[in-house]
Amino acid sequence: MTKNDNINKHGGDASAIAIQLGMDNVPDIALDFSVNINPLGSPDCVKAALCASPDSIHHYPDIYAYKATTELAQAHDVEPENVILGNGSTELMSWVLQSIKPEKPAWIAPCYSGYEEVCKATGIEGKSLDAIDENFSVVFDNIEKADIDLLFLASPNNPTGTIIEPLDILSLAQQRPDLWIIIDESFMDFVEDRSLTLIRKKLPKNIIIIKSLTKFFAIPGLRLGMAYTCSETSDLIRKSRLPWSVNAIAQQTALKLYHDKKYIEASRSYARELRDYLIQNIEGLSGWKCIPSRSNYIAARLPDGSSAKVLQQHLLQQGILIRSCANFDGLGEQYIRLAVRPRAEVDKLISAIAHPAAIKPKPHKPSSIMVVGTMSNSGKSLVSAALCRYFARKGMKTAPFKAQNMSLNSFVTKEGGEMGRAQVVQAHAAGLEPHTDMNPVLLKPLGDAGSQVIVDGQPIGNYPAKDYYAMKEQMRKAAFDSYDRLSEQYELIILEGAGSPAEINLLEEDFVNLRMAEYANAHVLLVADIDRGGVFASIYGTINLVPMEYRKLIKGIIINKFRGDISLLEPGIKQIEELTNIPVLGVLPYVRDLRIDDEDSVALDNRPVEQDAKIDIAVVRLPRISNYTDFFPLEHTLGVSLRYVEDTYELGDPDLIIIPGSKNTMSDLRHITKIGWAETLGAAEAKGTPIMGICGGFQMLGARISDPTGVEGMPGEEIGLNLLPVTTVLEQKKELAQVEGVTTKEYPFGKSGIKFKGYEIHSGRTTANTKVDVPLSIRLRLPNEVKEKAGAVSENGLVFGCYIHGLFDEQEFTQQLLDWLCKRKDLEQLDAGQASASLPEDFDHIADVLMNNVSMTKVMEMMNRKDQNIEVKGGRRCP
């Protein structure tokens, strides 16, 4: 067989069409309108059958598919004895012809070319019958008089999508009992009016219904079809069928196809919606006219003087495949057939048709890459930051984006909007000022079942999980709108997913991972964490749980956090590439000692602590700790050991105790009081240990916290740690601002006049119960100049608290604190500037690691970009 055997007879074969058009090269196909497959893709049961049936290839299938036949009969509310299964509709038609042995078969053009093909293959000469009017409706009077003994009819017809009334067919069968009538209902499942099918109706013996199941359920590669007729006729057809014609996996799939009623209804309504959109846009073109269709495709007439061949070649050069109707009798060179496809694809098709002079359609969106992970904390935030830095260094205007972040680490932008820290870091890696469009939806967990929801930088309320999911459409719109705004400003956008793209319990509501990638037309990279073990299982499982329509978006795999001999991985890499048909683009080494924010608080579990450090700082690890990134500068200062302490017995005798921020201050205060921290901290202060509280920690240090309106849950009040003479009242209004100022003479851990910058994120107002020293003076609350006192200091100068995050990012402020702590121990001073690396150097380092261990050439090719200046030292080698 050669490619010429399929010259323009069927859709989906770009090579054959290119040969027929005389094209030297076959372009890569980006959009395929030539095959009439369900645009929703296959139901989940297909994937389940493929995954659950690997052993079935070692055994013969059920010889005549009895279980599958019974299941499909029940799904159609008919008896199993009236149903025959085959390897697609064409095979079933051949069995019918072999059984009936007609001498004068016919079909009514325009129609599916397979009717003529199966007749020729069976050695029977058929003909096209002239029995159709100008509206492409069947003229039954012509059939009644025709000298034929078998007639192929289709409802809906292919390529016109027209329907034949069942009563007209039954009437014809009654008037011509000598005429065998084969009704092709391969596309009937797309029709919403279920009364139009002949299945379930009592049929005379001369009517046979043939139905392909590959179109509606999007399984053309699996092949499955069924025939329905009366018992007498079905017995006759069974004599011609061969054993084992339906493979085991197809039989397993057939058992479940009609169980998912939601999928079936969604497919019908989605096909109608897309068909209406396609017709509206096609008929919006000058001179175009569509034949009214009831299926998942349309036939369209081109303007006078136009050629389907010319249009087909023009679109094929742009990677768009359509079906010319030049070889359909009754249509010809002025008609094309188009499958219904998603709106974004239709928009590109219309743009390509409307601008025939264009060689390539102008991209609707900038280039984009999405980084997803096999699990949380797999390293996707770090890989995203590395990509931002890498492409920014190459001169591309690059921005980060994450549709929704769930994190207690947040940041306030210059505009006063709140966003997740990960995208702040990625923005800095790209050399940008952070903006809430880079993280339009932020969830800050309040407890086990609810979160504060922040949209476009502003809190909109606290919601339990079930209420939040009801708001998903609003969240999705906010995310898409933010992405669109970024897309107008940047050349490349690096998107980060959340959790895993294969959370099957959340896929329907998910707009953060692959639905977002589809919207952005992003190329997806899957990052897998080998340090946790089971890396190949996690890769394989993730890819196979991803819905089929999204799996095509995943273009590469990156294995992260590798330690050891890379050659030991090679056999596994080769096999996972064969199993998934997705290349492994590189293996990243385990990179340590970075001053880059981690994805979530899971990363606090096994943090390295400097041994033999001069200064020991203990941070109380609250259950709902937030903005612990405040302490990264201390953690990365040489000579400082910073520990996160959950229980009092772990405290030891530190030089400084810090109580960090909390997303639910009342709840965390109750918790630490219950497990003995109130007494422990009181004893530490009594023996002279300095204590610092930031934001929620500041509130806890006071005498009392009250929540009269239920900001953090139920209204109530909690007794504080009573280490500062202040009281806090939680309020609905949230303070979000970047601030600047100086220390006052009351600041206990250094001299006055030290400049600081930071940001405030809090819902509450703290006031002094008695006269109290105020350690900070805020001079700027962006964008306004102010004169505000901030924070509080205990009478003995050991306890300090304030609302300002980011204080330790200011080197002079941190240096003063370290000097004060060293002086108390008669130690040589530490240098706050002697961190393991500066942040820009860290960004450059991770970009270098990416460049040296991931094939960036392939990444650029994936984006249809070529850069001769890319320096790549090889795809999988670790330094």
C-alpha positions in Angstrom: 0.0 0.0 0.0 1.2 3.5 -0.8 0.1 6.9 0.5 -1.6 7.4 -2.9 -4.2 4.7 -1.9 -5.8 7.3 0.3 -5.7 10.3 -2.0 -8.3 12.6 -0.4 -10.7 9.9 0.5 -10.6 10.2 4.2 -9.7 12.9 6.7 -6.7 12.9 9.1 -4.0 11.9 6.5 -1.9 15.0 5.9 0.7 13.1 4.0 -1.7 11.7 1.4 -3.3 15.2 1.0 0.1 16.8 0.6 1.0 14.3 -2.2 -2.3 14.9 -3.9 -1.7 18.6 -3.8 1.8 18.3 -5.1 3.5 19.6 -2.0 7.1 18.6 -1.4 6.9 18.8 2.4 4.2 17.9 4.9 3.9 20.6 7.5 3.3 19.8 11.1 -0.4 19.7 11.8 -1.4 22.0 14.6 -5.2 22.1 14.0 -7.1 19.2 12.4 -10.6 20.0 11.2 -10.6 17.0 8.8 -11.7 14.2 11.2 -15.1 14.1 12.9 -14.1 13.1 16.4 -15.7 14.2 19.6 -14.0 17.5 20.6 -14.4 16.6 24.3 -12.0 13.6 23.8 -12.5 10.1 25.2 -14.4 9.4 28.4 -12.4 8.4 31.5 -13.4 4.8 31.1 -11.3 4.5 28.0 -8.2 5.4 29.8 -9.1 3.1 32.7 -9.5 0.2 30.3 -6.2 0.9 28.6 -4.4 1.0 32.0 -6.2 -1.9 33.5 -5.8 -4.3 30.6 -2.1 -4.8 30.0 -2.3 -8.5 30.7 -5.2 -9.0 28.3 -2.7 -9.0 25.3 -1.4 -12.4 26.5 -4.9 -14.0 26.2 -7.4 -14.5 23.5 -10.3 -12.1 23.7 -13.9 -13.5 24.1 -14.4 -15.1 20.7 -17.6 -13.2 19.9 -17.5 -10.5 22.6 -20.5 -11.8 24.5 -20.2 -9.6 27.6 -19.5 -6.5 25.5 -22.5 -7.3 23.3 -24.8 -7.7 26.3 -23.6 -4.4 27.8 -24.1 -2.4 24.7 -27.5 -4.0 24.1 -28.6 -2.9 27.6 -27.2 0.6 27.0 -29.5 0.8 24.0 -32.4 -0.9 25.7 -32.5 -3.7 23.2 -32.0 -7.5 23.3 -28.5 -8.9 22.9 -29.6 -11.3 20.2 -30.3 -8.3 18.0 -26.8 -6.8 18.4 -23.5 -7.8 16.7 -20.1 -6.3 17.6 -17.4 -5.7 15.0 -14.0 -4.1 14.6 -15.6 -0.8 13.4 -18.6 0.0 11.1 -16.8 -0.9 7.9 -16.1 -4.5 9.0 -19.8 -4.8 9.9 -20.9 -3.6 6.5 -18.6 -6.2 4.8 -20.3 -8.9 6.9 -23.7 -7.7 5.9 -22.7 -7.7 2.2 -21.2 -11.2 2.5 -24.4 -12.5 4.2 -27.0 -10.9 1.9 -25.0 -11.1 -1.3 -26.7 -8.2 -3.1 -26.3 -7.7 -6.8 -27.4 -4.1 -7.2 -26.2 -2.0 -4.1 -26.5 1.7 -4.2 -25.9 4.9 -2.1 -27.1 8.4 -2.3 -24.4 11.0 -2.9 -23.0 13.0 -1.3 -22.1 10.3 1.3 -19.4 8.4 3.0 -16.9 6.9 0.5 -16.7 3.8 2.6 -20.0 2.4 1.1 -18.4 2.3 -2.3 -15.1 1.0 -0.9 -16.7 -1.9 1.0 -18.7 -2.9 -2.1 -15.6 -3.0 -4.3 -13.7 -4.9 -1.6 -16.5 -7.5 -1.5 -16.4 -7.8 -5.3 -19.8 -6.1 -5.9 -20.3 -3.3 -8.3 -22.5 -0.5 -6.8 -23.8 2.8 -8.0 -24.7 6.3 -6.8 -28.5 6.9 -6.9 -29.9 10.3 -7.9 -32.3 10.7 -5.0 -31.5 14.0 -3.2 -32.9 17.5 -3.6 -31.4 21.0 -3.5 -31.6 21.0 0.3 -29.7 17.7 0.5 -32.8 15.8 1.7 -33.5 12.3 0.5 -36.2 12.0 -2.3 -37.9 8.7 -1.4 -40.0 8.6 -4.6 -36.8 8.1 -6.6 -35.8 5.2 -4.3 -39.1 3.4 -4.6 -38.7 3.2 -8.4 -35.0 2.4 -8.4 -33.7 -0.9 -9.7 -31.6 -1.7 -6.7 -31.6 -4.4 -4.0 -29.6 -2.8 -1.2 -29.3 0.9 -0.2 -26.9 2.6 2.1 -28.4 5.6 4.0 -26.8 7.7 6.7 -28.5 9.6 9.5 -26.9 12.0 10.2 -25.4 11.9 6.7 -21.7 12.4 6.2 -20.6 15.0 5.0 -23.8 17.1 5.1 -25.0 16.3 8.7 -28.6 16.0 7.6 -31.1 13.8 9.3 -33.6 11.3 7.8 -36.9 10.9 9.6 -37.3 7.4 11.0 -40.9 7.1 9.8 -39.7 7.7 6.2 -37.2 4.9 6.5 -39.8 2.5 8.0 -42.3 3.4 5.3 -39.7 2.7 2.6 -38.9 -0.6 4.1 -42.6 -1.5 4.1 -43.1 -0.4 0.5 -40.0 -2.2 -0.8 -39.7 -5.4 1.2 -37.3 -6.6 -1.5 -34.8 -3.8 -0.7 -32.2 -4.2 2.0 -31.7 -0.9 3.8 -28.5 -0.3 5.7 -28.8 2.8 8.0 -25.5 4.2 9.1 -26.0 5.9 12.5 -22.3 6.4 13.3 -22.9 10.0 14.3 -26.4 9.6 15.9 -25.1 9.8 19.4 -24.3 13.5 18.8 -28.0 14.2 18.0 -29.8 15.6 21.1 -33.3 14.5 19.9 -33.1 10.9 20.7 -36.4 10.1 18.9 -34.5 10.3 15.6 -32.6 7.0 16.1 -34.0 3.8 14.7 -32.4 1.8 17.5 -35.0 0.7 20.1 -37.6 0.6 17.4 -39.1 -2.6 16.1 -37.5 -3.2 12.8 -38.6 -5.2 9.8 -36.1 -7.8 8.7 -34.8 -5.7 5.7 -33.5 -2.8 7.9 -30.0 -3.1 9.5 -28.6 -0.3 11.7 -24.8 0.1 11.6 -23.2 2.3 14.2 -19.5 3.2 14.7 -18.6 3.9 18.3 -15.3 5.5 17.5 -16.6 8.9 16.6 -18.7 9.9 19.6 -16.3 8.3 22.1 -13.2 9.5 20.3 -11.5 6.0 20.0 -10.7 5.7 16.3 -7.4 4.0 17.1 -9.3 1.3 19.1 -11.9 0.4 16.5 -15.4 -0.7 17.7 -18.8 -0.8 16.0 -22.2 -2.5 16.4 -25.0 -3.6 14.2 -28.7 -3.7 15.3 -31.4 -5.6 13.4 -34.1 -8.2 13.9 -33.2 -11.6 15.2 -33.6 -13.4 11.9 -31.3 -10.9 10.1 -28.8 -10.9 12.9 -28.5 -14.7 12.8 -27.8 -14.4 9.0 -25.1 -11.8 9.5 -23.4 -13.8 12.3 -22.6 -16.6 9.8 -20.2 -14.3 8.0 -18.3 -12.9 11.0 -14.9 -14.2 11.9 -13.9 -15.1 15.5 -11.8 -12.8 17.7 -12.6 -9.8 15.5 -12.9 -7.5 18.5 -9.8 -7.2 20.6 -9.8 -7.6 24.3 -9.1 -3.9 25.1 -12.0 -2.8 22.9 -14.2 -5.3 24.6 -13.3 -4.0 28.0 -13.9 -0.5 26.9 -17.3 -1.4 25.5 -18.4 -2.5 29.0 -18.2 1.1 30.3 -18.8 3.4 27.3 -22.4 4.3 28.1 -22.1 4.4 31.9 -20.9 8.0 32.0 -24.2 9.8 31.4 -22.7 13.1 32.3 -20.0 12.7 29.6 -22.7 11.8 27.0 -24.9 14.8 27.8 -21.9 17.1 27.9 -20.6 15.8 24.5 -24.0 16.5 22.9 -24.4 20.0 24.3 -20.7 20.9 23.6 -20.9 19.6 20.0 -24.1 21.7 19.4 -22.5 24.8 21.0 -19.3 24.5 18.9 -21.3 23.7 15.8 -23.3 26.9 16.2 -20.1 28.9 16.8 -18.5 27.4 13.7 -21.5 28.1 11.5 -21.8 31.6 12.8 -18.2 32.3 12.0 -18.1 30.6 8.7 -21.2 32.3 7.4 -19.7 35.6 8.7 -17.2 35.3 5.9 -18.2 36.9 2.6 -19.9 34.5 0.2 -19.8 31.4 2.5 -22.8 29.2 3.1 -23.2 26.2 5.4 -25.5 23.2 4.9 -27.7 22.9 8.1 -26.1 20.1 10.2 -27.3 18.1 13.2 -23.9 16.4 13.9 -20.3 17.3 14.9 -19.3 18.6 11.5 -20.6 20.9 8.8 -20.3 21.1 5.0 -19.7 24.6 3.7 -19.9 26.1 0.3 -17.1 28.4 -0.7 -17.7 31.7 -2.5 -18.2 31.6 -6.2 -15.0 31.1 -8.1 -13.2 29.6 -5.0 -11.4 26.3 -5.0 -11.4 23.8 -2.2 -8.0 22.6 -3.4 -6.5 26.0 -3.3 -7.9 26.7 0.2 -6.8 23.2 1.4 -3.2 23.8 0.3 -3.2 27.3 1.8 -4.4 26.1 5.2 -2.1 23.0 5.1 0.9 25.3 4.7 -0.2 26.9 8.0 -0.6 23.6 9.8 -4.4 23.5 9.5 -6.0 20.3 7.9 -9.5 20.4 6.4 -11.5 17.9 4.3 -12.0 18.9 0.7 -15.3 17.6 -0.7 -13.9 17.5 -4.3 -14.3 13.7 -4.4 -17.8 13.7 -3.0 -20.4 13.2 -5.8 -23.0 15.9 -5.4 -20.7 18.5 -3.8 -17.5 19.0 -5.6 -14.7 21.5 -5.7 -16.7 24.3 -4.1 -17.3 22.5 -0.8 -15.3 21.6 2.3 -16.2 19.7 5.4 -15.1 21.0 8.8 -15.3 19.1 12.1 -16.5 21.1 15.1 -13.5 22.1 17.3 -13.0 24.3 20.4 -13.6 28.0 19.9 -9.9 29.0 20.1 -9.2 26.7 17.1 -12.1 28.0 15.2 -10.8 31.5 15.7 -7.5 30.5 14.2 -9.1 28.8 11.3 -11.3 31.9 10.5 -8.3 34.1 10.8 -6.3 31.9 8.4 -9.2 31.8 5.9 -9.9 35.6 6.1 -6.2 36.5 5.5 -5.1 34.3 2.6 -2.0 36.3 2.0 -0.5 35.4 5.3 2.0 32.6 5.4 1.7 32.2 9.2 -1.2 33.5 11.3 -0.1 36.1 13.8 0.1 34.5 17.2 -2.9 35.3 19.5 -0.8 35.0 22.6 2.9 35.2 23.4 5.1 32.1 23.8 4.5 30.3 27.0 5.8 27.4 29.0 4.0 25.8 32.0 5.9 24.0 34.7 3.8 21.3 36.5 5.0 18.8 39.1 4.2 15.2 39.9 3.5 16.4 43.5 3.8 19.5 45.7 7.3 20.6 46.5 8.7 18.7 43.5 10.7 21.8 42.5 8.4 23.5 40.0 8.7 26.9 41.6 12.5 26.7 41.4 12.5 25.4 37.8 10.1 28.2 36.9 12.4 30.8 38.5 15.4 29.3 36.6 13.4 29.6 33.3 12.5 33.2 34.1 16.2 34.0 34.8 17.5 32.0 31.8 15.2 33.7 29.2 15.6 37.1 30.8 19.4 36.8 30.4 18.8 35.9 26.7 17.0 39.2 26.3 13.5 37.9 26.2 10.9 40.0 28.0 9.7 37.3 30.4 7.1 37.3 33.2 6.0 34.6 35.7 2.4 33.6 36.2 0.5 31.2 38.5 -3.3 31.3 38.2 -3.9 30.2 41.8 -1.5 29.8 44.7 -2.3 28.3 48.1 0.3 29.6 50.5 0.7 31.4 53.8 3.8 33.1 52.5 2.7 36.3 50.8 3.9 39.7 49.7 2.5 43.2 49.2 3.1 44.9 45.9 3.8 48.6 45.5 0.1 49.0 44.4 -1.0 47.5 47.8 -2.0 44.1 46.4 -1.3 40.8 48.1 0.3 37.9 46.1 2.2 34.6 46.7 5.9 34.8 47.4 6.8 32.2 44.8 5.8 34.5 41.9 7.5 37.5 43.7 10.8 35.5 43.6 10.2 34.5 39.9 9.5 38.2 39.0 12.8 39.2 40.7 14.5 36.4 38.8 13.1 37.9 35.5 14.2 41.4 36.6 10.7 42.6 37.2 8.7 44.4 39.8 6.0 41.9 41.1 2.4 42.6 40.2 -0.8 40.8 41.3 -1.5 39.8 37.6 1.3 37.3 38.1 -0.7 35.6 40.8 -4.4 36.6 40.5 -5.9 34.1 43.0 -4.3 33.5 46.4 -5.7 31.1 49.0 -4.5 31.5 52.5 -5.6 28.5 54.6 -7.4 29.3 57.8 -7.8 25.7 59.0 -8.6 22.3 57.7 -11.6 23.2 55.7 -11.4 26.9 54.7 -9.3 29.7 53.3 -9.1 33.4 52.9 -9.6 34.1 49.2 -7.6 36.9 47.6 -8.5 38.0 44.1 -6.4 40.5 42.1 -4.5 41.3 45.3 -7.5 42.1 47.5 -9.3 39.8 50.0 -12.9 39.0 49.1 -13.7 36.9 52.2 -13.2 33.6 54.1 -14.8 30.6 52.6 -15.0 26.9 53.4 -13.8 24.6 50.6 -17.3 23.7 49.3 -18.2 27.4 48.9 -15.0 28.2 47.2 -15.5 25.5 44.6 -18.9 27.1 43.8 -17.0 30.3 43.0 -14.5 28.7 40.6 -16.0 30.3 37.5 -15.3 33.7 39.0 -11.8 32.6 39.9 -11.2 31.2 36.5 -12.2 34.5 34.8 -9.9 36.5 37.1 -7.0 34.2 36.2 -7.7 34.3 32.4 -8.1 38.1 32.5 -4.8 38.5 34.4 -3.0 36.3 31.9 -4.4 38.2 29.0 -3.1 41.5 30.5 0.3 40.0 30.9 0.2 38.6 27.4 -0.1 42.1 26.0 3.1 43.2 27.8 5.5 40.3 27.6 7.2 38.1 25.0 7.3 35.0 27.1 5.3 33.9 30.1 6.4 31.1 32.4 3.4 29.6 34.1 3.6 27.5 37.2 1.0 24.8 38.0 -0.2 23.9 41.5 0.1 20.5 43.3 -0.2 17.9 40.6 -2.1 18.1 37.3 -3.4 14.6 37.9 -5.5 15.2 41.0 -8.5 13.3 39.6 -10.8 14.4 42.4 -10.3 18.0 41.5 -9.9 17.9 37.7 -13.4 19.2 36.9 -12.8 22.4 38.9 -9.1 22.8 38.1 -8.1 26.0 36.2 -4.6 26.2 37.5 -2.8 23.4 35.6 -3.6 22.0 32.2 -6.8 24.0 31.6 -4.7 27.1 32.1 -2.0 25.7 29.8 -4.6 25.0 27.1 -5.9 28.6 27.5 -2.4 30.0 27.2 -1.4 27.6 24.4 1.5 26.7 26.7 4.1 23.9 26.2 4.1 21.9 29.4 7.1 20.6 31.3 6.6 18.0 34.0 9.0 18.1 36.9 9.5 15.0 39.0 11.3 14.8 42.4 13.7 11.8 42.5 14.8 12.6 46.0 11.5 11.2 47.4 11.8 7.9 45.5 9.5 6.3 43.0 10.3 8.9 40.3 9.4 6.8 37.3 6.2 5.6 38.9 5.2 9.2 39.7 5.9 10.3 36.1 4.1 7.4 34.5 1.1 7.6 36.9 0.8 11.4 36.5 0.8 11.2 32.7 -1.7 8.4 32.6 -4.1 10.1 35.0 -4.0 13.3 33.0 -7.1 13.5 30.7 -6.3 12.5 27.1 -7.2 15.9 25.6 -4.6 17.6 27.9 -1.9 14.9 27.7 -0.8 16.2 24.3 0.2 19.5 26.0 3.0 17.8 28.0 6.1 18.2 25.8 8.9 17.3 28.1 10.0 15.8 31.5 12.6 17.1 33.9 13.9 14.9 36.7 14.8 17.1 39.7 17.0 16.8 42.9 19.2 14.0 41.6 22.3 12.8 43.6 24.5 10.1 42.2 25.7 8.5 39.0 23.6 9.6 36.1 24.4 6.5 34.2 22.3 4.5 36.6 19.2 6.5 35.5 19.7 6.0 31.8 17.8 2.6 31.5 14.8 4.1 33.4 14.8 7.3 31.3 14.8 5.3 28.1 11.9 3.1 29.2 9.8 6.0 30.6 10.3 7.8 27.2 9.1 4.7 25.4 6.1 4.3 27.8 5.0 7.9 27.7 6.2 9.0 24.2 7.5 12.2 26.0 11.2 13.0 26.0 13.2 13.5 29.2 14.8 16.9 28.6 17.2 16.7 31.5 18.1 15.7 35.0 18.8 18.5 37.5 21.1 17.9 40.4 20.1 18.5 44.0 21.0 22.2 44.6 21.6 23.3 48.2 21.9 26.5 50.1 19.8 28.7 47.9 18.3 31.9 49.2 15.2 31.3 47.2 11.7 30.8 48.8 10.4 27.2 49.0 7.0 26.2 47.6 5.4 25.6 51.0 5.9 24.9 54.7 6.6 21.2 54.0 10.1 22.5 53.2 10.6 23.4 56.8 10.7 19.8 57.9 14.3 18.9 57.1 16.1 22.2 56.8 19.9 22.1 57.3 21.1 23.9 60.5 24.7 25.2 60.7 26.7 23.3 63.1 29.0 25.1 65.6 27.2 28.4 64.9 28.0 31.4 67.2 24.4 32.6 67.4 21.4 30.2 67.9 17.9 31.6 66.9 14.8 29.6 67.5 11.6 30.3 65.5 8.4 28.9 67.0 6.8 26.7 64.3 3.2 27.6 64.5 0.6 25.2 63.0 -0.4 27.9 60.5 2.9 29.7 60.2 3.0 32.4 57.6 5.7 34.5 55.9 8.5 32.4 57.4 10.5 33.7 54.5 11.1 36.7 56.7 13.9 34.7 58.3 15.7 33.5 55.2 18.4 36.2 55.5 19.2 35.1 59.1 19.1 31.4 58.0 21.7 32.0 55.3 24.0 34.2 57.4 27.3 32.4 58.2 27.7 31.8 61.9 23.9 31.8 62.6 21.9 28.7 63.3 18.2 29.3 62.7 15.9 26.4 63.9 12.1 25.9 63.6 10.9 24.6 66.9 7.5 22.9 67.3 7.6 21.7 70.9 8.9 23.3 74.0 11.3 20.5 74.8 13.2 21.3 71.5 13.9 24.9 72.5 17.1 24.5 74.4 18.9 27.8 75.3 18.7 30.0 72.2 20.1 33.5 71.9 16.9 34.8 70.4 13.3 33.5 70.1 11.1 34.6 67.3 7.3 34.1 67.1 6.5 34.4 63.4 3.3 35.4 61.5 0.2 33.3 61.5 -2.8 33.0 59.2 -5.0 32.2 62.2 -3.6 33.9 65.2 -6.3 33.0 67.7 -6.2 29.3 66.8 -2.3 29.2 66.9 -2.3 31.1 70.2 -4.7 28.5 71.7 -2.4 25.8 70.4 0.9 27.0 71.8 -0.7 27.9 75.1 -2.1 24.4 75.4 1.2 22.8 74.8 3.1 25.0 77.3 4.7 27.7 75.3 3.3 30.5 77.5 5.1 29.2 80.5 8.3 28.4 78.5 8.4 31.9 76.9 7.8 33.5 80.3 10.6 31.6 81.8 12.9 32.4 78.9 12.2 36.2 79.2 12.7 36.0 83.0 16.2 34.6 82.5 17.1 37.3 79.9 16.4 35.7 76.6 15.3 38.3 74.0 12.0 37.5 72.2 10.7 39.0 69.0 7.2 38.8 67.5 6.4 39.6 63.8 2.8 40.3 62.8 0.7 37.5 64.3 3.6 36.8 66.7 3.4 40.5 67.8 -0.3 40.1 68.5 0.3 36.9 70.6 2.9 38.7 72.7 0.2 41.1 74.1 -2.2 40.7 76.9 -5.3 39.8 74.9 -6.6 39.3 71.4 -10.3 39.7 70.6 -12.2 38.9 67.5 -15.6 40.5 67.9 -16.8 40.0 64.3 -15.4 36.6 63.6 -12.5 37.6 61.2 -10.8 34.2 61.9 -13.8 32.1 62.5 -16.2 32.3 65.4 -16.2 35.6 67.4 -14.2 35.3 70.6 -11.3 36.3 72.7 -8.0 34.8 73.8 -5.6 35.6 76.6 -2.2 36.5 75.2 1.4 35.6 76.3 1.4 38.8 78.3 5.0 39.8 77.4 4.0 43.2 76.0 1.5 45.6 77.5 -0.7 45.7 74.3 -4.1 44.5 73.2 -5.2 43.5 69.7 -8.7 43.7 68.2 -9.1 41.9 64.9 -10.9 43.8 62.2 -12.5 42.9 58.8 -10.4 45.5 57.0 -7.0 44.1 56.0 -4.0 46.3 56.0 -1.9 45.8 52.8 1.0 48.2 52.2 4.7 48.6 51.6 6.3 50.7 54.3 9.6 52.5 54.9 11.0 54.1 58.0 13.7 54.2 60.7 14.3 52.8 64.1 13.8 55.1 67.1 15.9 55.5 70.2 13.7 53.0 71.9 14.7 50.2 69.5 16.4 47.7 71.8 18.5 45.7 69.4 20.5 48.5 67.8 21.0 52.2 67.3 18.3 54.6 66.3 18.0 56.0 62.7 18.5 52.6 61.0 16.5 52.6 57.8 14.2 49.7 57.0 11.8 48.6 54.3 9.1 46.0 54.5 5.4 45.4 54.1 2.3 44.9 56.3 -0.3 42.2 55.9 -2.6 42.0 58.8 -6.2 42.2 60.0 -6.1 43.9 63.3 -5.3 47.0 65.4 -2.9 46.8 68.3 -2.9 49.4 71.0 -1.0 49.9 74.2 -2.6 49.3 77.6 -0.1 51.6 79.3 2.7 53.9 78.3 5.0 51.7 76.1 8.2 52.4 74.2 7.7 52.4 70.4 10.8 51.1 68.5 9.9 52.1 64.9 8.8 55.2 63.0 7.1 54.7 59.6 7.8 57.6 57.2 6.3 56.2 54.0 3.2 54.0 53.5 3.2 53.7 49.8 2.3 55.8 48.0 1.8 58.4 50.9 4.3 60.0 53.2 3.2 59.5 56.8 4.4 59.9 60.4 3.4 56.7 62.3 4.7 55.0 65.4 5.0 51.3 65.0 5.6 48.3 67.2 6.2 48.0 71.0 9.1 47.2 73.3 8.9 45.8 76.9 10.1 47.8 79.8 13.2 45.6 80.2 14.0 45.9 76.5 14.0 42.2 75.9 10.7 41.8 74.1 10.1 43.5 70.7 7.1 43.2 68.4 5.8 44.8 65.2 3.7 44.2 62.1 6.4 44.7 59.5 7.5 41.8 57.3 10.8 41.8 55.5 12.9 43.7 58.1 15.8 41.2 57.9 16.1 41.8 54.1 17.7 45.1 55.2 21.3 44.4 55.8 22.0 47.2 58.2 19.0 46.3 60.3 20.1 42.7 60.5 23.7 43.7 61.2 22.6 45.7 64.2 20.6 42.8 65.6 23.5 40.3 65.1 26.0 42.8 66.7 23.7 43.1 69.7 23.4 39.4 70.1 27.2 38.8 69.8 27.9 41.6 72.3 25.7 39.9 74.8 27.9 36.8 74.5 31.2 38.6 74.2 31.7 37.2 70.7 33.4 38.6 67.7 30.9 40.3 65.4 29.3 38.4 62.5 28.9 39.9 59.1 25.2 40.0 57.9 26.6 40.4 54.4 28.3 37.0 54.5 25.4 34.9 53.4 26.1 31.8 51.3 25.2 33.8 48.2 23.4 36.9 47.3 19.9 36.6 45.7 21.0 37.7 42.1 23.9 35.2 42.3 21.4 32.4 43.3 19.2 33.3 40.3 22.2 33.1 38.0 23.3 29.9 39.6 20.0 28.1 39.0 19.9 29.4 35.5 23.4 28.0 34.9 22.3 24.6 36.4 19.3 24.6 34.1 21.4 25.4 31.1 24.0 22.8 31.9 21.6 19.9 32.6 18.5 20.5 30.5 18.4 20.6 26.7 17.4 24.2 26.2 17.8 23.7 22.5 14.9 21.3 22.6 12.9 23.7 24.8 13.5 26.5 22.2 12.5 24.2 19.4 9.4 23.3 21.3 8.5 27.0 21.3 9.3 27.2 17.5 12.2 29.5 18.3 15.8 29.1 17.4 18.6 30.9 19.2 22.1 30.3 17.9 23.6 31.9 21.0 22.2 29.3 23.5 25.0 27.6 25.3 24.0 24.1 26.2 26.4 21.6 27.7 24.1 18.6 27.4 20.8 17.3 28.4 21.2 14.9 31.3 24.6 15.3 32.8 24.9 16.4 36.4 28.0 18.5 37.5 
